[in-house]
């Protein structure tokens, strides 16, 4: 396979991946509780607010790890 062929495959894969990520972001608002789970850090003061979704990040990491593990097999 030529270098252009492998580059084309990589670009197609990245395009499909971006479409999937975009779809997940659009649908994430429809999942109840997503981003507001117990353990997520939310601090609100008078002129300052800070939000760090640590529990949400851990759950997403576990799900992605399982998916990548399944694809690797």
mmCIF file as Biopython writes it, N, C-alpha, C and O atoms, coordinates in Angstrom:
data_model
#
loop_
_atom_site.group_PDB
_atom_site.id
_atom_site.type_symbol
_atom_site.label_atom_id
_atom_site.label_alt_id
_atom_site.label_comp_id
_atom_site.label_asym_id
_atom_site.label_entity_id
_atom_site.label_seq_id
_atom_site.pdbx_PDB_ins_code
_atom_site.Cartn_x
_atom_site.Cartn_y
_atom_site.Cartn_z
_atom_site.occupancy
_atom_site.B_iso_or_equiv
_atom_site.auth_seq_id
_atom_site.auth_asym_id
_atom_site.pdbx_PDB_model_num
ATOM 1   N N  . UNK A ? 1  ? 0.842   -1.167  0.000  1.0 0.0 1  A 1 
ATOM 2   C CA . UNK A ? 1  ? 0.000   0.000   0.000  1.0 0.0 1  A 1 
ATOM 3   C C  . UNK A ? 1  ? 0.892   1.237   0.000  1.0 0.0 1  A 1 
ATOM 4   O O  . UNK A ? 1  ? 1.922   1.268   0.672  1.0 0.0 1  A 1 
ATOM 5   N N  . UNK A ? 2  ? 0.504   2.215   -0.729 1.0 0.0 2  A 1 
ATOM 6   C CA . UNK A ? 2  ? 1.303   3.437   -0.821 1.0 0.0 2  A 1 
ATOM 7   C C  . UNK A ? 2  ? 1.105   4.299   0.426  1.0 0.0 2  A 1 
ATOM 8   O O  . UNK A ? 2  ? 0.215   4.056   1.241  1.0 0.0 2  A 1 
ATOM 9   N N  . UNK A ? 3  ? 1.944   5.290   0.543  1.0 0.0 3  A 1 
ATOM 10  C CA . UNK A ? 3  ? 1.825   6.199   1.684  1.0 0.0 3  A 1 
ATOM 11  C C  . UNK A ? 3  ? 0.524   6.983   1.635  1.0 0.0 3  A 1 
ATOM 12  O O  . UNK A ? 3  ? -0.071  7.268   2.674  1.0 0.0 3  A 1 
ATOM 13  N N  . UNK A ? 4  ? 0.083   7.331   0.439  1.0 0.0 4  A 1 
ATOM 14  C CA . UNK A ? 4  ? -1.169  8.076   0.309  1.0 0.0 4  A 1 
ATOM 15  C C  . UNK A ? 4  ? -2.359  7.218   0.729  1.0 0.0 4  A 1 
ATOM 16  O O  . UNK A ? 4  ? -3.324  7.729   1.297  1.0 0.0 4  A 1 
ATOM 17  N N  . UNK A ? 5  ? -2.293  5.929   0.453  1.0 0.0 5  A 1 
ATOM 18  C CA . UNK A ? 5  ? -3.375  5.034   0.840  1.0 0.0 5  A 1 
ATOM 19  C C  . UNK A ? 5  ? -3.504  4.915   2.345  1.0 0.0 5  A 1 
ATOM 20  O O  . UNK A ? 5  ? -4.613  4.925   2.878  1.0 0.0 5  A 1 
ATOM 21  N N  . UNK A ? 6  ? -2.380  4.802   3.034  1.0 0.0 6  A 1 
ATOM 22  C CA . UNK A ? 6  ? -2.430  4.709   4.495  1.0 0.0 6  A 1 
ATOM 23  C C  . UNK A ? 6  ? -2.854  6.038   5.112  1.0 0.0 6  A 1 
ATOM 24  O O  . UNK A ? 6  ? -3.545  6.055   6.131  1.0 0.0 6  A 1 
ATOM 25  N N  . UNK A ? 7  ? -2.449  7.148   4.506  1.0 0.0 7  A 1 
ATOM 26  C CA . UNK A ? 7  ? -2.876  8.458   4.989  1.0 0.0 7  A 1 
ATOM 27  C C  . UNK A ? 7  ? -4.381  8.620   4.806  1.0 0.0 7  A 1 
ATOM 28  O O  . UNK A ? 7  ? -5.064  9.156   5.679  1.0 0.0 7  A 1 
ATOM 29  N N  . UNK A ? 8  ? -4.890  8.158   3.673  1.0 0.0 8  A 1 
ATOM 30  C CA . UNK A ? 8  ? -6.324  8.249   3.421  1.0 0.0 8  A 1 
ATOM 31  C C  . UNK A ? 8  ? -7.104  7.426   4.433  1.0 0.0 8  A 1 
ATOM 32  O O  . UNK A ? 8  ? -8.131  7.885   4.934  1.0 0.0 8  A 1 
ATOM 33  N N  . UNK A ? 9  ? -6.642  6.224   4.745  1.0 0.0 9  A 1 
ATOM 34  C CA . UNK A ? 9  ? -7.325  5.391   5.738  1.0 0.0 9  A 1 
ATOM 35  C C  . UNK A ? 9  ? -7.316  6.055   7.113  1.0 0.0 9  A 1 
ATOM 36  O O  . UNK A ? 9  ? -8.317  6.024   7.829  1.0 0.0 9  A 1 
ATOM 37  N N  . UNK A ? 10 ? -6.186  6.652   7.475  1.0 0.0 10 A 1 
ATOM 38  C CA . UNK A ? 10 ? -6.095  7.304   8.765  1.0 0.0 10 A 1 
ATOM 39  C C  . UNK A ? 10 ? -7.059  8.498   8.832  1.0 0.0 10 A 1 
ATOM 40  O O  . UNK A ? 10 ? -7.708  8.701   9.858  1.0 0.0 10 A 1 
ATOM 41  N N  . UNK A ? 11 ? -7.160  9.278   7.772  1.0 0.0 11 A 1 
ATOM 42  C CA . UNK A ? 11 ? -8.059  10.427  7.753  1.0 0.0 11 A 1 
ATOM 43  C C  . UNK A ? 11 ? -9.523  9.990   7.819  1.0 0.0 11 A 1 
ATOM 44  O O  . UNK A ? 11 ? -10.335 10.637  8.480  1.0 0.0 11 A 1 
ATOM 45  N N  . UNK A ? 12 ? -9.859  8.898   7.136  1.0 0.0 12 A 1 
ATOM 46  C CA . UNK A ? 12 ? -11.220 8.374   7.203  1.0 0.0 12 A 1 
ATOM 47  C C  . UNK A ? 12 ? -11.535 7.918   8.625  1.0 0.0 12 A 1 
ATOM 48  O O  . UNK A ? 12 ? -12.612 8.203   9.149  1.0 0.0 12 A 1 
ATOM 49  N N  . UNK A ? 13 ? -10.600 7.216   9.244  1.0 0.0 13 A 1 
ATOM 50  C CA . UNK A ? 13 ? -10.798 6.759   10.623 1.0 0.0 13 A 1 
ATOM 51  C C  . UNK A ? 13 ? -10.981 7.943   11.568 1.0 0.0 13 A 1 
ATOM 52  O O  . UNK A ? 13 ? -11.866 7.918   12.424 1.0 0.0 13 A 1 
ATOM 53  N N  . UNK A ? 14 ? -10.155 8.979   11.424 1.0 0.0 14 A 1 
ATOM 54  C CA . UNK A ? 14 ? -10.277 10.153  12.290 1.0 0.0 14 A 1 
ATOM 55  C C  . UNK A ? 14 ? -11.604 10.878  12.065 1.0 0.0 14 A 1 
ATOM 56  O O  . UNK A ? 14 ? -12.198 11.392  13.013 1.0 0.0 14 A 1 
ATOM 57  N N  . UNK A ? 15 ? -12.069 10.923  10.818 1.0 0.0 15 A 1 
ATOM 58  C CA . UNK A ? 15 ? -13.359 11.539  10.521 1.0 0.0 15 A 1 
ATOM 59  C C  . UNK A ? 15 ? -14.502 10.794  11.172 1.0 0.0 15 A 1 
ATOM 60  O O  . UNK A ? 15 ? -15.399 11.408  11.749 1.0 0.0 15 A 1 
ATOM 61  N N  . UNK A ? 16 ? -14.478 9.471   11.083 1.0 0.0 16 A 1 
ATOM 62  C CA . UNK A ? 16 ? -15.521 8.663   11.720 1.0 0.0 16 A 1 
ATOM 63  C C  . UNK A ? 16 ? -15.473 8.839   13.230 1.0 0.0 16 A 1 
ATOM 64  O O  . UNK A ? 16 ? -16.514 8.941   13.880 1.0 0.0 16 A 1 
ATOM 65  N N  . UNK A ? 17 ? -14.274 8.874   13.788 1.0 0.0 17 A 1 
ATOM 66  C CA . UNK A ? 17 ? -14.120 9.070   15.229 1.0 0.0 17 A 1 
ATOM 67  C C  . UNK A ? 17 ? -14.683 10.425  15.668 1.0 0.0 17 A 1 
ATOM 68  O O  . UNK A ? 17 ? -15.337 10.513  16.707 1.0 0.0 17 A 1 
ATOM 69  N N  . UNK A ? 18 ? -14.435 11.476  14.889 1.0 0.0 18 A 1 
ATOM 70  C CA . UNK A ? 18 ? -14.971 12.800  15.215 1.0 0.0 18 A 1 
ATOM 71  C C  . UNK A ? 18 ? -16.493 12.825  15.140 1.0 0.0 18 A 1 
ATOM 72  O O  . UNK A ? 18 ? -17.143 13.481  15.954 1.0 0.0 18 A 1 
ATOM 73  N N  . UNK A ? 19 ? -17.065 12.118  14.171 1.0 0.0 19 A 1 
ATOM 74  C CA . UNK A ? 19 ? -18.528 12.047  14.065 1.0 0.0 19 A 1 
ATOM 75  C C  . UNK A ? 19 ? -19.114 11.354  15.292 1.0 0.0 19 A 1 
ATOM 76  O O  . UNK A ? 19 ? -20.122 11.799  15.841 1.0 0.0 19 A 1 
ATOM 77  N N  . UNK A ? 20 ? -18.484 10.271  15.717 1.0 0.0 20 A 1 
ATOM 78  C CA . UNK A ? 20 ? -18.963 9.546   16.895 1.0 0.0 20 A 1 
ATOM 79  C C  . UNK A ? 20 ? -18.850 10.414  18.146 1.0 0.0 20 A 1 
ATOM 80  O O  . UNK A ? 20 ? -19.781 10.461  18.951 1.0 0.0 20 A 1 
ATOM 81  N N  . UNK A ? 21 ? -17.731 11.093  18.316 1.0 0.0 21 A 1 
ATOM 82  C CA . UNK A ? 21 ? -17.547 11.963  19.487 1.0 0.0 21 A 1 
ATOM 83  C C  . UNK A ? 21 ? -18.570 13.096  19.470 1.0 0.0 21 A 1 
ATOM 84  O O  . UNK A ? 21 ? -19.128 13.437  20.513 1.0 0.0 21 A 1 
ATOM 85  N N  . UNK A ? 22 ? -18.820 13.676  18.315 1.0 0.0 22 A 1 
ATOM 86  C CA . UNK A ? 22 ? -19.824 14.736  18.196 1.0 0.0 22 A 1 
ATOM 87  C C  . UNK A ? 22 ? -21.211 14.247  18.557 1.0 0.0 22 A 1 
ATOM 88  O O  . UNK A ? 22 ? -21.962 14.953  19.230 1.0 0.0 22 A 1 
ATOM 89  N N  . UNK A ? 23 ? -21.559 13.046  18.119 1.0 0.0 23 A 1 
ATOM 90  C CA . UNK A ? 23 ? -22.858 12.471  18.464 1.0 0.0 23 A 1 
ATOM 91  C C  . UNK A ? 23 ? -23.001 12.225  19.948 1.0 0.0 23 A 1 
ATOM 92  O O  . UNK A ? 23 ? -24.061 12.466  20.526 1.0 0.0 23 A 1 
ATOM 93  N N  . UNK A ? 24 ? -21.935 11.744  20.567 1.0 0.0 24 A 1 
ATOM 94  C CA . UNK A ? 24 ? -21.963 11.510  22.016 1.0 0.0 24 A 1 
ATOM 95  C C  . UNK A ? 24 ? -22.130 12.822  22.766 1.0 0.0 24 A 1 
ATOM 96  O O  . UNK A ? 24 ? -22.870 12.885  23.748 1.0 0.0 24 A 1 
ATOM 97  N N  . UNK A ? 25 ? -21.456 13.860  22.317 1.0 0.0 25 A 1 
ATOM 98  C CA . UNK A ? 25 ? -21.584 15.164  22.980 1.0 0.0 25 A 1 
ATOM 99  C C  . UNK A ? 25 ? -22.994 15.711  22.839 1.0 0.0 25 A 1 
ATOM 100 O O  . UNK A ? 25 ? -23.535 16.286  23.784 1.0 0.0 25 A 1 
ATOM 101 N N  . UNK A ? 26 ? -23.598 15.536  21.657 1.0 0.0 26 A 1 
ATOM 102 C CA . UNK A ? 26 ? -24.972 15.998  21.465 1.0 0.0 26 A 1 
ATOM 103 C C  . UNK A ? 26 ? -25.962 15.229  22.342 1.0 0.0 26 A 1 
ATOM 104 O O  . UNK A ? 26 ? -26.911 15.811  22.867 1.0 0.0 26 A 1 
ATOM 105 N N  . UNK A ? 27 ? -25.743 13.938  22.497 1.0 0.0 27 A 1 
ATOM 106 C CA . UNK A ? 27 ? -26.668 13.115  23.270 1.0 0.0 27 A 1 
ATOM 107 C C  . UNK A ? 27 ? -26.391 13.146  24.766 1.0 0.0 27 A 1 
ATOM 108 O O  . UNK A ? 27 ? -27.226 12.695  25.550 1.0 0.0 27 A 1 
ATOM 109 N N  . UNK A ? 28 ? -25.247 13.663  25.179 1.0 0.0 28 A 1 
ATOM 110 C CA . UNK A ? 28 ? -24.883 13.664  26.599 1.0 0.0 28 A 1 
ATOM 111 C C  . UNK A ? 28 ? -25.845 14.495  27.433 1.0 0.0 28 A 1 
ATOM 112 O O  . UNK A ? 28 ? -26.075 14.182  28.601 1.0 0.0 28 A 1 
ATOM 113 N N  . UNK A ? 29 ? -26.404 15.535  26.860 1.0 0.0 29 A 1 
ATOM 114 C CA . UNK A ? 29 ? -27.350 16.366  27.618 1.0 0.0 29 A 1 
ATOM 115 C C  . UNK A ? 29 ? -28.652 15.630  27.895 1.0 0.0 29 A 1 
ATOM 116 O O  . UNK A ? 29 ? -29.376 15.998  28.820 1.0 0.0 29 A 1 
ATOM 117 N N  . UNK A ? 30 ? -28.961 14.622  27.133 1.0 0.0 30 A 1 
ATOM 118 C CA . UNK A ? 30 ? -30.219 13.888  27.294 1.0 0.0 30 A 1 
ATOM 119 C C  . UNK A ? 30 ? -30.113 12.785  28.350 1.0 0.0 30 A 1 
ATOM 120 O O  . UNK A ? 30 ? -31.133 12.250  28.784 1.0 0.0 30 A 1 
ATOM 121 N N  . UNK A ? 31 ? -28.895 12.441  28.767 1.0 0.0 31 A 1 
ATOM 122 C CA . UNK A ? 31 ? -28.706 11.411  29.786 1.0 0.0 31 A 1 
ATOM 123 C C  . UNK A ? 31 ? -28.911 12.058  31.155 1.0 0.0 31 A 1 
ATOM 124 O O  . UNK A ? 31 ? -28.177 12.979  31.513 1.0 0.0 31 A 1 
ATOM 125 N N  . UNK A ? 32 ? -29.903 11.589  31.931 1.0 0.0 32 A 1 
ATOM 126 C CA . UNK A ? 32 ? -30.147 12.230  33.225 1.0 0.0 32 A 1 
ATOM 127 C C  . UNK A ? 32 ? -28.995 12.006  34.196 1.0 0.0 32 A 1 
ATOM 128 O O  . UNK A ? 32 ? -28.505 10.887  34.347 1.0 0.0 32 A 1 
ATOM 129 N N  . UNK A ? 33 ? -28.571 13.072  34.846 1.0 0.0 33 A 1 
ATOM 130 C CA . UNK A ? 33 ? -27.514 12.982  35.844 1.0 0.0 33 A 1 
ATOM 131 C C  . UNK A ? 33 ? -26.112 13.001  35.281 1.0 0.0 33 A 1 
ATOM 132 O O  . UNK A ? 33 ? -25.150 13.045  36.048 1.0 0.0 33 A 1 
ATOM 133 N N  . UNK A ? 34 ? -25.962 12.969  33.974 1.0 0.0 34 A 1 
ATOM 134 C CA . UNK A ? 34 ? -24.635 12.956  33.377 1.0 0.0 34 A 1 
ATOM 135 C C  . UNK A ? 34 ? -23.966 14.297  33.620 1.0 0.0 34 A 1 
ATOM 136 O O  . UNK A ? 34 ? -24.480 15.333  33.199 1.0 0.0 34 A 1 
ATOM 137 N N  . UNK A ? 35 ? -22.834 14.287  34.288 1.0 0.0 35 A 1 
ATOM 138 C CA . UNK A ? 35 ? -22.130 15.521  34.610 1.0 0.0 35 A 1 
ATOM 139 C C  . UNK A ? 35 ? -22.488 16.090  35.960 1.0 0.0 35 A 1 
ATOM 140 O O  . UNK A ? 35 ? -21.868 17.057  36.403 1.0 0.0 35 A 1 
ATOM 141 N N  . UNK A ? 36 ? -23.467 15.523  36.622 1.0 0.0 36 A 1 
ATOM 142 C CA . UNK A ? 36 ? -23.861 15.981  37.966 1.0 0.0 36 A 1 
ATOM 143 C C  . UNK A ? 36 ? -23.971 14.786  38.905 1.0 0.0 36 A 1 
ATOM 144 O O  . UNK A ? 36 ? -24.950 14.657  39.640 1.0 0.0 36 A 1 
ATOM 145 N N  . UNK A ? 37 ? -22.985 13.929  38.882 1.0 0.0 37 A 1 
ATOM 146 C CA . UNK A ? 37 ? -23.000 12.733  39.717 1.0 0.0 37 A 1 
ATOM 147 C C  . UNK A ? 37 ? -22.459 13.045  41.106 1.0 0.0 37 A 1 
ATOM 148 O O  . UNK A ? 37 ? -21.719 14.012  41.282 1.0 0.0 37 A 1 
ATOM 149 N N  . UNK A ? 38 ? -22.828 12.225  42.099 1.0 0.0 38 A 1 
ATOM 150 C CA . UNK A ? 38 ? -22.230 12.401  43.426 1.0 0.0 38 A 1 
ATOM 151 C C  . UNK A ? 38 ? -20.710 12.200  43.326 1.0 0.0 38 A 1 
ATOM 152 O O  . UNK A ? 38 ? -20.258 11.238  42.705 1.0 0.0 38 A 1 
ATOM 153 N N  . UNK A ? 39 ? -19.953 13.062  43.907 1.0 0.0 39 A 1 
ATOM 154 C CA . UNK A ? 39 ? -18.504 12.991  43.826 1.0 0.0 39 A 1 
ATOM 155 C C  . UNK A ? 39 ? -17.937 14.035  42.884 1.0 0.0 39 A 1 
ATOM 156 O O  . UNK A ? 39 ? -16.740 14.318  42.929 1.0 0.0 39 A 1 
ATOM 157 N N  . UNK A ? 40 ? -18.769 14.613  42.033 1.0 0.0 40 A 1 
ATOM 158 C CA . UNK A ? 40 ? -18.313 15.713  41.188 1.0 0.0 40 A 1 
ATOM 159 C C  . UNK A ? 40 ? -18.151 16.951  42.061 1.0 0.0 40 A 1 
ATOM 160 O O  . UNK A ? 40 ? -19.000 17.244  42.903 1.0 0.0 40 A 1 
ATOM 161 N N  . UNK A ? 41 ? -17.074 17.659  41.855 1.0 0.0 41 A 1 
ATOM 162 C CA . UNK A ? 41 ? -16.758 18.814  42.694 1.0 0.0 41 A 1 
ATOM 163 C C  . UNK A ? 41 ? -17.372 20.065  42.076 1.0 0.0 41 A 1 
ATOM 164 O O  . UNK A ? 41 ? -17.118 20.388  40.916 1.0 0.0 41 A 1 
ATOM 165 N N  . UNK A ? 42 ? -18.181 20.763  42.866 1.0 0.0 42 A 1 
ATOM 166 C CA . UNK A ? 42 ? -18.814 21.998  42.416 1.0 0.0 42 A 1 
ATOM 167 C C  . UNK A ? 42 ? -18.742 23.017  43.542 1.0 0.0 42 A 1 
ATOM 168 O O  . UNK A ? 42 ? -19.337 22.830  44.603 1.0 0.0 42 A 1 
ATOM 169 N N  . UNK A ? 43 ? -18.013 24.089  43.300 1.0 0.0 43 A 1 
ATOM 170 C CA . UNK A ? 43 ? -17.854 25.149  44.295 1.0 0.0 43 A 1 
ATOM 171 C C  . UNK A ? 43 ? -18.384 26.438  43.691 1.0 0.0 43 A 1 
ATOM 172 O O  . UNK A ? 43 ? -17.979 26.833  42.597 1.0 0.0 43 A 1 
ATOM 173 N N  . UNK A ? 44 ? -19.289 27.093  44.406 1.0 0.0 44 A 1 
ATOM 174 C CA . UNK A ? 44 ? -19.837 28.345  43.909 1.0 0.0 44 A 1 
ATOM 175 C C  . UNK A ? 44 ? -19.732 29.396  45.001 1.0 0.0 44 A 1 
ATOM 176 O O  . UNK A ? 44 ? -20.249 29.227  46.105 1.0 0.0 44 A 1 
ATOM 177 N N  . UNK A ? 45 ? -19.055 30.475  44.669 1.0 0.0 45 A 1 
ATOM 178 C CA . UNK A ? 45 ? -18.925 31.617  45.581 1.0 0.0 45 A 1 
ATOM 179 C C  . UNK A ? 45 ? -19.656 32.804  44.960 1.0 0.0 45 A 1 
ATOM 180 O O  . UNK A ? 45 ? -20.382 32.648  43.978 1.0 0.0 45 A 1 
ATOM 181 N N  . UNK A ? 46 ? -19.465 33.969  45.527 1.0 0.0 46 A 1 
ATOM 182 C CA . UNK A ? 46 ? -20.164 35.152  45.038 1.0 0.0 46 A 1 
ATOM 183 C C  . UNK A ? 46 ? -19.796 35.479  43.584 1.0 0.0 46 A 1 
ATOM 184 O O  . UNK A ? 46 ? -20.686 35.631  42.748 1.0 0.0 46 A 1 
ATOM 185 N N  . UNK A ? 47 ? -18.512 35.589  43.274 1.0 0.0 47 A 1 
ATOM 186 C CA . UNK A ? 47 ? -18.062 35.949  41.926 1.0 0.0 47 A 1 
ATOM 187 C C  . UNK A ? 47 ? -17.248 34.842  41.272 1.0 0.0 47 A 1 
ATOM 188 O O  . UNK A ? 47 ? -16.483 35.105  40.345 1.0 0.0 47 A 1 
ATOM 189 N N  . UNK A ? 48 ? -17.402 33.620  41.738 1.0 0.0 48 A 1 
ATOM 190 C CA . UNK A ? 48 ? -16.553 32.535  41.268 1.0 0.0 48 A 1 
ATOM 191 C C  . UNK A ? 48 ? -17.311 31.220  41.328 1.0 0.0 48 A 1 
ATOM 192 O O  . UNK A ? 48 ? -18.018 30.934  42.294 1.0 0.0 48 A 1 
ATOM 193 N N  . UNK A ? 49 ? -17.150 30.434  40.288 1.0 0.0 49 A 1 
ATOM 194 C CA . UNK A ? 49 ? -17.692 29.070  40.330 1.0 0.0 49 A 1 
ATOM 195 C C  . UNK A ? 49 ? -16.667 28.133  39.710 1.0 0.0 49 A 1 
ATOM 196 O O  . UNK A ? 49 ? -16.003 28.471  38.730 1.0 0.0 49 A 1 
ATOM 197 N N  . UNK A ? 50 ? -16.554 26.952  40.301 1.0 0.0 50 A 1 
ATOM 198 C CA . UNK A ? 50 ? -15.603 25.946  39.844 1.0 0.0 50 A 1 
ATOM 199 C C  . UNK A ? 50 ? -16.316 24.610  39.801 1.0 0.0 50 A 1 
ATOM 200 O O  . UNK A ? 50 ? -16.973 24.219  40.765 1.0 0.0 50 A 1 
ATOM 201 N N  . UNK A ? 51 ? -16.187 23.905  38.680 1.0 0.0 51 A 1 
ATOM 202 C CA . UNK A ? 51 ? -16.831 22.610  38.518 1.0 0.0 51 A 1 
ATOM 203 C C  . UNK A ? 51 ? -15.830 21.635  37.934 1.0 0.0 51 A 1 
ATOM 204 O O  . UNK A ? 51 ? -15.265 21.879  36.867 1.0 0.0 51 A 1 
ATOM 205 N N  . UNK A ? 52 ? -15.608 20.527  38.632 1.0 0.0 52 A 1 
ATOM 206 C CA . UNK A ? 52 ? -14.725 19.477  38.139 1.0 0.0 52 A 1 
ATOM 207 C C  . UNK A ? 52 ? -15.445 18.143  38.267 1.0 0.0 52 A 1 
ATOM 208 O O  . UNK A ? 52 ? -15.636 17.642  39.375 1.0 0.0 52 A 1 
ATOM 209 N N  . UNK A ? 53 ? -15.850 17.562  37.127 1.0 0.0 53 A 1 
ATOM 210 C CA . UNK A ? 53 ? -16.640 16.322  37.167 1.0 0.0 53 A 1 
ATOM 211 C C  . UNK A ? 53 ? -15.766 15.083  37.323 1.0 0.0 53 A 1 
ATOM 212 O O  . UNK A ? 53 ? -15.630 14.304  36.380 1.0 0.0 53 A 1 
ATOM 213 N N  . UNK A ? 54 ? -15.175 14.889  38.494 1.0 0.0 54 A 1 
ATOM 214 C CA . UNK A ? 54 ? -14.217 13.803  38.691 1.0 0.0 54 A 1 
ATOM 215 C C  . UNK A ? 54 ? -14.889 12.425  38.582 1.0 0.0 54 A 1 
ATOM 216 O O  . UNK A ? 54 ? -14.326 11.515  37.972 1.0 0.0 54 A 1 
ATOM 217 N N  . UNK A ? 55 ? -16.068 12.264  39.156 1.0 0.0 55 A 1 
ATOM 218 C CA . UNK A ? 55 ? -16.759 10.970  39.076 1.0 0.0 55 A 1 
ATOM 219 C C  . UNK A ? 55 ? -17.165 10.673  37.640 1.0 0.0 55 A 1 
ATOM 220 O O  . UNK A ? 55 ? -17.039 9.537   37.183 1.0 0.0 55 A 1 
ATOM 221 N N  . UNK A ? 56 ? -17.647 11.672  36.931 1.0 0.0 56 A 1 
ATOM 222 C CA . UNK A ? 56 ? -18.023 11.497  35.530 1.0 0.0 56 A 1 
ATOM 223 C C  . UNK A ? 56 ? -16.803 11.103  34.700 1.0 0.0 56 A 1 
ATOM 224 O O  . UNK A ? 56 ? -16.899 10.238  33.830 1.0 0.0 56 A 1 
ATOM 225 N N  . UNK A ? 57 ? -15.667 11.729  34.963 1.0 0.0 57 A 1 
ATOM 226 C CA . UNK A ? 57 ? -14.435 11.396  34.232 1.0 0.0 57 A 1 
ATOM 227 C C  . UNK A ? 57 ? -14.004 9.956   34.505 1.0 0.0 57 A 1 
ATOM 228 O O  . UNK A ? 57 ? -13.563 9.256   33.592 1.0 0.0 57 A 1 
ATOM 229 N N  . UNK A ? 58 ? -14.127 9.517   35.739 1.0 0.0 58 A 1 
ATOM 230 C CA . UNK A ? 58 ? -13.745 8.140   36.086 1.0 0.0 58 A 1 
ATOM 231 C C  . UNK A ? 58 ? -14.658 7.143   35.376 1.0 0.0 58 A 1 
ATOM 232 O O  . UNK A ? 58 ? -14.181 6.136   34.852 1.0 0.0 58 A 1 
ATOM 233 N N  . UNK A ? 59 ? -15.963 7.408   35.351 1.0 0.0 59 A 1 
ATOM 234 C CA . UNK A ? 59 ? -16.898 6.499   34.682 1.0 0.0 59 A 1 
ATOM 235 C C  . UNK A ? 59 ? -16.634 6.452   33.189 1.0 0.0 59 A 1 
ATOM 236 O O  . UNK A ? 59 ? -16.642 5.371   32.600 1.0 0.0 59 A 1 
ATOM 237 N N  . UNK A ? 60 ? -16.401 7.596   32.564 1.0 0.0 60 A 1 
ATOM 238 C CA . UNK A ? 60 ? -16.081 7.628   31.134 1.0 0.0 60 A 1 
ATOM 239 C C  . UNK A ? 60 ? -14.793 6.879   30.860 1.0 0.0 60 A 1 
ATOM 240 O O  . UNK A ? 60 ? -14.701 6.161   29.865 1.0 0.0 60 A 1 
ATOM 241 N N  . UNK A ? 61 ? -13.794 7.030   31.719 1.0 0.0 61 A 1 
ATOM 242 C CA . UNK A ? 61 ? -12.527 6.328   31.557 1.0 0.0 61 A 1 
ATOM 243 C C  . UNK A ? 61 ? -12.709 4.818   31.635 1.0 0.0 61 A 1 
ATOM 244 O O  . UNK A ? 61 ? -12.116 4.078   30.850 1.0 0.0 61 A 1 
ATOM 245 N N  . UNK A ? 62 ? -13.524 4.359   32.575 1.0 0.0 62 A 1 
ATOM 246 C CA . UNK A ? 62 ? -13.774 2.919   32.704 1.0 0.0 62 A 1 
ATOM 247 C C  . UNK A ? 62 ? -14.487 2.384   31.466 1.0 0.0 62 A 1 
ATOM 248 O O  . UNK A ? 62 ? -14.125 1.327   30.950 1.0 0.0 62 A 1 
ATOM 249 N N  . UNK A ? 63 ? -15.491 3.105   30.993 1.0 0.0 63 A 1 
ATOM 250 C CA . UNK A ? 63 ? -16.228 2.670   29.798 1.0 0.0 63 A 1 
ATOM 251 C C  . UNK A ? 63 ? -15.317 2.619   28.580 1.0 0.0 63 A 1 
ATOM 252 O O  . UNK A ? 63 ? -15.354 1.651   27.822 1.0 0.0 63 A 1 
ATOM 253 N N  . UNK A ? 64 ? -14.497 3.655   28.384 1.0 0.0 64 A 1 
ATOM 254 C CA . UNK A ? 64 ? -13.580 3.667   27.240 1.0 0.0 64 A 1 
ATOM 255 C C  . UNK A ? 64 ? -12.527 2.568   27.361 1.0 0.0 64 A 1 
ATOM 256 O O  . UNK A ? 64 ? -12.152 1.966   26.356 1.0 0.0 64 A 1 
ATOM 257 N N  . UNK A ? 65 ? -12.046 2.300   28.566 1.0 0.0 65 A 1 
ATOM 258 C CA . UNK A ? 65 ? -11.073 1.222   28.757 1.0 0.0 65 A 1 
ATOM 259 C C  . UNK A ? 65 ? -11.660 -0.129  28.374 1.0 0.0 65 A 1 
ATOM 260 O O  . UNK A ? 65 ? -10.992 -0.947  27.742 1.0 0.0 65 A 1 
ATOM 261 N N  . UNK A ? 66 ? -12.909 -0.360  28.760 1.0 0.0 66 A 1 
ATOM 262 C CA . UNK A ? 66 ? -13.570 -1.619  28.399 1.0 0.0 66 A 1 
ATOM 263 C C  . UNK A ? 66 ? -13.765 -1.715  26.890 1.0 0.0 66 A 1 
ATOM 264 O O  . UNK A ? 66 ? -13.536 -2.772  26.302 1.0 0.0 66 A 1 
ATOM 265 N N  . UNK A ? 67 ? -14.186 -0.624  26.262 1.0 0.0 67 A 1 
ATOM 266 C CA . UNK A ? 67 ? -14.385 -0.640  24.807 1.0 0.0 67 A 1 
ATOM 267 C C  . UNK A ? 67 ? -13.073 -0.909  24.079 1.0 0.0 67 A 1 
ATOM 268 O O  . UNK A ? 67 ? -13.030 -1.738  23.170 1.0 0.0 67 A 1 
ATOM 269 N N  . UNK A ? 68 ? -12.008 -0.221  24.468 1.0 0.0 68 A 1 
ATOM 270 C CA . UNK A ? 68 ? -10.710 -0.438  23.804 1.0 0.0 68 A 1 
ATOM 271 C C  . UNK A ? 68 ? -10.177 -1.834  24.069 1.0 0.0 68 A 1 
ATOM 272 O O  . UNK A ? 68 ? -9.537  -2.426  23.200 1.0 0.0 68 A 1 
ATOM 273 N N  . UNK A ? 69 ? -10.432 -2.373  25.263 1.0 0.0 69 A 1 
ATOM 274 C CA . UNK A ? 69 ? -10.001 -3.735  25.575 1.0 0.0 69 A 1 
ATOM 275 C C  . UNK A ? 69 ? -10.732 -4.733  24.678 1.0 0.0 69 A 1 
ATOM 276 O O  . UNK A ? 69 ? -10.134 -5.696  24.198 1.0 0.0 69 A 1 
ATOM 277 N N  . UNK A ? 70 ? -12.018 -4.500  24.457 1.0 0.0 70 A 1 
ATOM 278 C CA . UNK A ? 70 ? -12.794 -5.393  23.585 1.0 0.0 70 A 1 
ATOM 279 C C  . UNK A ? 70 ? -12.311 -5.317  22.141 1.0 0.0 70 A 1 
ATOM 280 O O  . UNK A ? 70 ? -12.231 -6.345  21.468 1.0 0.0 70 A 1 
ATOM 281 N N  . UNK A ? 71 ? -11.987 -4.121  21.650 1.0 0.0 71 A 1 
ATOM 282 C CA . UNK A ? 71 ? -11.502 -3.974  20.278 1.0 0.0 71 A 1 
ATOM 283 C C  . UNK A ? 71 ? -10.107 -4.589  20.111 1.0 0.0 71 A 1 
ATOM 284 O O  . UNK A ? 71 ? -9.768  -5.068  19.029 1.0 0.0 71 A 1 
ATOM 285 N N  . UNK A ? 72 ? -9.312  -4.578  21.160 1.0 0.0 72 A 1 
ATOM 286 C CA . UNK A ? 72 ? -7.959  -5.105  21.089 1.0 0.0 72 A 1 
ATOM 287 C C  . UNK A ? 72 ? -7.964  -6.631  20.968 1.0 0.0 72 A 1 
ATOM 288 O O  . UNK A ? 72 ? -7.070  -7.208  20.349 1.0 0.0 72 A 1 
ATOM 289 N N  . UNK A ? 73 ? -8.967  -7.283  21.557 1.0 0.0 73 A 1 
ATOM 290 C CA . UNK A ? 73 ? -9.054  -8.748  21.512 1.0 0.0 73 A 1 
ATOM 291 C C  . UNK A ? 73 ? -9.425  -9.141  20.165 1.0 0.0 73 A 1 
ATOM 292 O O  . UNK A ? 73 ? -9.559  -10.333 19.885 1.0 0.0 73 A 1 
#
